[in-house]
Amino acid sequence: MSKPQEKGNVVSRLYQWIKDGLDRTVYMGVQYTYPKRFVSPLGYLGVLTGITFLVLGITGGFLMFYYQPTLAGCGSLTCAFASIERINNTVPFGWLLRNIHYTASNAMVLLAVLHMYYQYFSGRFKIKNEVLWVTGVILGIITGVEAFSGYDLLFNQRAGLAIEIGSSLANASPLVGGTLRLATFGAGFTDFVLRLYAVHVFILPMIMIILVFVHFPRYLVFDLPVISTVVGGLFLVAAIFPVAVGIGYSPSNPQLTIPEWYLTGIYALLRTEFDKFVMGGLMPALLFLMAIVVPFVDTSKKLNWKDRPFFTALGITTIAQILITTGWGFYINPNTNLPTLSRLYVDPALYFSSMLGVTVLSFAFTYAFLRYLKAKERVRRAVAPMGPLLTKKWVFIVFLMLVGAQLALNFFAWTAALTNLNAMTLFDVGAILVTFGVIMHLYRYSQSLPF
Amino acid sequence: MDLNTTSNNNANGAVAGKTVNVNDLTSFPPNGSWLVTYPSSGDINVDSQSPDTFQKFGLIRLPSELGGSNKDASAFVAYSKVCVHLWCSPNYDPQKSSNPTYETYQCPCHGSIYQLPKPDSDGNLIDAGKAIEGPASLQAPPTNAIPMLTLSADANGDLWIEIPQWDVDHNGVIGYGRNYDSYQDYILPVAQGKQKAPGEP
């Protein structure tokens, strides 16, 4: 590869020249694999998380054109909220960018969590991957903070209340609390929104990019069909479930507001009315601490989850507990005749006994399931290998149909964009990307057929 | 006398821009509440645009049975808009004041409830702003009562805000708390004209 290619036309020589040049850069330190056949995306959820990060970076960069991280001087609304409304309602393609950005932020949090659990259960975090695991947990925490700071920037009612709770939780932490609050919150909301903006668009993304160099392994799966489908699916979700801007924050009469789904767990914990720092700070910290120390406790050479019953059960327990706590955070007694307090109150006795119960159940279920699997393995029969799903003829027919659909979708997306049908445009673009992914996969599939 | 005028916002957050007069029972009737900015910028528009809850106070004219019809500053209390639990903004709900110790100044986030001044056995009003239910009520004193402003009325009946003493024994520390007996020891006597605020000649 080091010798320049003499043969070929201009294009292939240029390609070879660039490739040789890149050989000396950091990018070639990572080996990208484009799998010859479909492999489970569970193995490279980290790459997909990175792709959503890229989507967030691109859309976020464009949103910075119009977002104003200031408060006073824009009439009866804060400038921050007014600029969000402007992006949403007036700026060309602003609605699309904002909805993609929002959905991608949710997707990134979700993918990061799924990625962590897959690595945990598959045991890949073990054996010389401890550094990758620990930086992964730190990246996960930063992703959460990034998502939180993002939805605070809207300065709608939910954001206003979240800012207040976040800064008072920081203030409640021992020793560093006051300094931490002053450093982040400053003299009030005007300082805070500007600092939050700097943190959200520069400081945290920078830290993430630096950490990613420590986090990425040397071999990465770069499966274009799946990536295209995931990004397209993200657009589809954003089109089907667009997010409202909400109402601007005003301290005069705020009402009961449930936070984003990744924070409702902490919301449920705070509603038990125990000490705020213990419930809102230490309890989530305990979970992250557990995650960080896992590779140093689970030091067996066994990787498969079936061979590590205790840690499998522990993982199942944390999933069950997180799901219950998150669900509980969403539940508020719908009877508005009751006092707010009794609608909100999470009975600690009930909460902690359910946590204990779910732990016992998870362990019992895991051990019973593993025993069942072992019994089943003994009587496992050979499965006949599958023949090809599609013949050559059908591959051609489906391929042509998909290309036709692709062309039609392009036309639909174009007309929808011309007529300002925002959700329709986004839906069509998502469908185009998904179709592109399927076409790419079909092409790959056809390569394996005996033509 | 170095006093600051109140700049009044109505409950919707739109600027009313009126001076409160204790003798006027119609524009600010008993059991009503306005949003007040302190320290005020002096410009009502700037005040109404600022969402900073650390400078916002709920000015409440007490229900008549608690002396809300009195023609002096004791008819009013001014509670901080920052809950001492997790800094959300409590709201005054006039409809729930029939039982004056219940559900009147309540936080929408985690449900802490602060009471209006409560008559003791001798009929004296005491313990204004003490959290009686919810997470704030479970915090140790002095972090279980909402900070308050000290009010007074001049000879014309116009309501003024006295320069606050931001410590737990007087007006409290915003977002932290206040000793709830500072109401009967300091805030109420000044409002009734029985005692002078510190620094006043």
Interface residues (C-beta under 8 A of the other chain):
Chain A: L71 A72 G73 C74 G75 S76 T78 F155 G160 L161 E164 I165 S167 S168 L169 N171 G188 F189 T190 Y249 S250 P251 S252 N253 P254 Q255 L256 T257 L270 R271 E273 K276 G280 P339 T340 L341 S342 R343 L344 Y345
Chain B: N9 A11 N12 G13 A14 L35 V46 S48 Q49 S50 P51 D52 T53 F54 Q55 K56 K81 V82 H85 L86 W87 C88 S89 N91 Y102 E103 Q106 P108 C109 H110 G111 S112 I113 E133 G134 P135 L138 G175
